[in-house]
Amino acid sequence: MIKQIIISAILVLLVTNKGNAAVAAGDNAATAGALCQILALAGGRSSIGQPDSAGDDAHHEILDLNMSLAGESWRSVFEEPGKKGTYPAEKPAQYKSNTDWDAKWSEWSETAQRLKDEKTMQAKLKDSKLDTRTPQQMAVAKATILQLAAEQSKLAAELARLKSENKVLTTAQLKTKLNTAIYGEDVATEATLTPEKVFGSPAGDKREEKCDGTAKDNKAKTVMAALVCICAKDNTDGLATACAPHITLSQTWTSSKLPDNNIMQEIRKLCPKSKTALLTTDRLKQLISAVKSHLTGSSAGMTLGKLAGGSDCSGSSGSGLCVKYTDIHDEGSATADGINWIAALTTIATELAEHEKTVAAINSITRQLTTNSDKAKDFIAKLEQYTQAQAAILATMPQSPAQTQENHQNAKNACAQYASNSTCTEKGCKWDSTDKTEGAFCKPKDGDGQTNPAGTGTEGGAAGEQKKEEKCKGKSQTDCKDGCKWEGTECKDSSILATKKFALSMVSAAFVALLF
């Protein structure tokens, strides 16, 4: 029992002596190390992720194609009357009743501006191979692209909203914020620090007047100031090794003045050099928490660094090399989070969290925009596959004389609409004149709309079909039976109709499967 009492007394004596002991070499090394990790963030050594800019104009491609499919009549809606090529950004009064256009007009107007040249619209359709499609194929294309365009517009609007909130930080903005919290200003170079910026001014004639105070108004208002207070050798009974036992500081702080740049540079160089690194919210919060863990408290306040036998951070080894916050204690009005430079860093962490959240949202939208663009390209590719498959099926099937004549007439009509040599040949027709470049000389190429060669298809190709058609030809609707079927205005062989419809239905089913 007596032995236990003696041991307890010795332990109490040791603890008491340690709390009142003078500051020794290296006593503030761990605290300085935590502050140095924050200093490493300054000087442009912190980078942050930036949003993918690929989404900025990603929606234009589909919107342009959608308006090109709609045609000149729709584009002209957005052109200012009497001012060709001018597309007002605001909806004109004449469309006041179209309230659902309010949010869409600006985007539509910009699209029309990009397509103000008719040739541009035609080029869009040609590049997408939509300039030679059948009316049925164009109807499917318009519906598909219209749906994708609507999705792109919504995504683009949300992207614009996110960017308008200005929550995305640039690396330069982050540098300014960190430099200000750490050095009191956005220094051009860390080699030159301004005492009045690092410390609050006026700061009084004594060191403790520069290193002691309330959490909010302590003159050691920056990370650098806190590091100077716990490390700088004082001109009165100072200690040169408080923060690095193996390094003796040569500069001395005369406490009647603010520490000059030479003093601050010598202390700053106690911190290891750092490379540029990605700064995240979690990383910054960890560094803040690490520094806060070095705060020690008493009924007189909270202290960062070693407070020895004295009550103030006067800088002597017998008193203390520290920063003291007089209103952070059990009955105080402040908390560690209210310390001026910690509060500044916490604000940066909050802004960084908003930045990361916004960047993630922007990148998500960009991926969706890109996916929709890929969907449009995929649809166009599948439409081309369908067209080729349909043409291949029809090429192997015999045609009736009536169908041949109809196809040939359709080909003639299609080519006849082109009145210039260049347009005629561009559209796959032939120009039937050797000396004129304009006029009614556009004809279908030889073989366009003609029957397949004899011997292809079934029953001797066209000849076989002609025989079948002859047995039904001329019959009235009442007599059209026994292998014949009334089709529109004439009686036709039902086997030919069934074969053709079945083949085309198979191609159509394959097309639907490709789309979905």
Rosetta blueprint (number, residue, H / E / L):
1 M L
2 I H
3 K H
4 Q H
5 I H
6 I H
7 I H
8 S H
9 A H
10 I H
11 L H
12 V H
13 L H
14 L H
15 V H
16 T H
17 N H
18 K H
19 G H
20 N H
21 A L
22 A L
23 V L
24 A L
25 A L
26 G L
27 D L
28 N L
29 A H
30 A H
31 T H
32 A H
33 G H
34 A H
35 L H
36 C H
37 Q H
38 I H
39 L H
40 A L
41 L L
42 A L
43 G L
44 G L
45 R L
46 S E
47 S E
48 I L
49 G L
50 Q L
51 P L
52 D L
53 S H
54 A H
55 G H
56 D L
57 D L
58 A L
59 H L
60 H H
61 E H
62 I H
63 L H
64 D H
65 L H
66 N H
67 M H
68 S H
69 L H
70 A H
71 G L
72 E H
73 S H
74 W H
75 R H
76 S H
77 V H
78 F H
79 E L
80 E L
81 P L
82 G L
83 K L
84 K L
85 G L
86 T L
87 Y L
88 P L
89 A L
90 E L
91 K L
92 P L
93 A H
94 Q H
95 Y H
96 K L
97 S L
98 N L
99 T H
100 D H
101 W H
102 D L
103 A L
104 K L
105 W H
106 S H
107 E H
108 W H
109 S H
110 E H
111 T H
112 A H
113 Q H
114 R H
115 L L
116 K L
117 D L
118 E H
119 K H
120 T H
121 M H
122 Q H
123 A H
124 K H
125 L H
126 K H
127 D H
128 S L
129 K L
130 L L
131 D L
132 T L
133 R L
134 T L
135 P H
136 Q H
137 Q H
138 M H
139 A H
140 V H
141 A H
142 K H
143 A H
144 T H
145 I H
146 L H
147 Q H
148 L H
149 A H
150 A H
151 E H
152 Q H
153 S H
154 K H
155 L H
156 A H
157 A H
158 E H
159 L H
160 A H
161 R H
162 L H
163 K H
164 S H
165 E L
166 N L
167 K L
168 V L
169 L L
170 T L
171 T H
172 A H
173 Q H
174 L H
175 K H
176 T H
177 K H
178 L H
179 N H
180 T H
181 A H
182 I H
183 Y H
184 G L
185 E L
186 D L
187 V L
188 A L
189 T L
190 E L
191 A L
192 T L
193 L L
194 T L
195 P H
196 E H
197 K H
198 V H
199 F L
200 G L
201 S L
202 P L
203 A L
204 G L
205 D L
206 K L
207 R H
208 E H
209 E H
210 K H
211 C H
212 D E
213 G E
214 T L
215 A L
216 K L
217 D L
218 N L
219 K L
220 A L
221 K L
222 T L
223 V H
224 M H
225 A H
226 A H
227 L H
228 V H
229 C H
230 I H
231 C H
232 A L
233 K E
234 D E
235 N L
236 T L
237 D L
238 G L
239 L L
240 A L
241 T L
242 A L
243 C L
244 A L
245 P L
246 H L
247 I L
248 T L
249 L L
250 S L
251 Q L
252 T E
253 W E
254 T L
255 S L
256 S L
257 K L
258 L L
259 P L
260 D L
261 N H
262 N H
263 I H
264 M H
265 Q H
266 E H
267 I H
268 R H
269 K L
270 L L
271 C L
272 P L
273 K L
274 S L
275 K L
276 T L
277 A E
278 L E
279 L L
280 T L
281 T H
282 D H
283 R H
284 L H
285 K H
286 Q H
287 L H
288 I H
289 S H
290 A H
291 V H
292 K H
293 S L
294 H L
295 L E
296 T E
297 G E
298 S E
299 S L
300 A L
301 G E
302 M E
303 T E
304 L E
305 G E
306 K E
307 L E
308 A L
309 G L
310 G L
311 S L
312 D L
313 C L
314 S L
315 G L
316 S L
317 S L
318 G L
319 S L
320 G E
321 L E
322 C E
323 V E
324 K E
325 Y E
326 T L
327 D L
328 I L
329 H L
330 D L
331 E L
332 G L
333 S L
334 A L
335 T L
336 A H
337 D H
338 G H
339 I L
340 N H
341 W H
342 I H
343 A H
344 A H
345 L H
346 T H
347 T H
348 I H
349 A H
350 T H
351 E H
352 L H
353 A H
354 E H
355 H H
356 E H
357 K H
358 T H
359 V H
360 A H
361 A H
362 I H
363 N H
364 S H
365 I H
366 T H
367 R H
368 Q H
369 L H
370 T H
371 T H
372 N H
373 S H
374 D H
375 K H
376 A H
377 K H
378 D H
379 F H
380 I H
381 A H
382 K H
383 L H
384 E H
385 Q H
386 Y H
387 T H
388 Q H
389 A H
390 Q H
391 A H
392 A H
393 I H
394 L H
395 A H
396 T L
397 M L
398 P L
399 Q L
400 S L
401 P H
402 A H
403 Q H
404 T H
405 Q H
406 E H
407 N H
408 H H
409 Q H
410 N H
411 A H
412 K H
413 N H
414 A H
415 C H
416 A H
417 Q L
418 Y L
419 A L
420 S E
421 N H
422 S H
423 T H
424 C H
425 T H
426 E H
427 K L
428 G L
429 C L
430 K E
431 W E
432 D L
433 S L
434 T L
435 D L
436 K L
437 T L
438 E E
439 G L
440 A L
441 F L
442 C E
443 K E
444 P L
445 K L
446 D L
447 G L
448 D L
449 G L
450 Q L
451 T L
452 N L
453 P L
454 A L
455 G L
456 T L
457 G L
458 T L
459 E L
460 G L
461 G L
462 A H
463 A H
464 G H
465 E H
466 Q H
467 K H
468 K H
469 E H
470 E H
471 K H
472 C H
473 K L
474 G L
475 K L
476 S L
477 Q L
478 T L
479 D L
480 C L
481 K L
482 D L
483 G L
484 C E
485 K E
486 W E
487 E E
488 G L
489 T L
490 E E
491 C E
492 K E
493 D E
494 S H
495 S H
496 I H
497 L H
498 A H
499 T H
500 K H
501 K H
502 F H
503 A H
504 L H
505 S H
506 M H
507 V H
508 S H
509 A H
510 A H
511 F H
512 V H
513 A H
514 L H
515 L H
516 F L
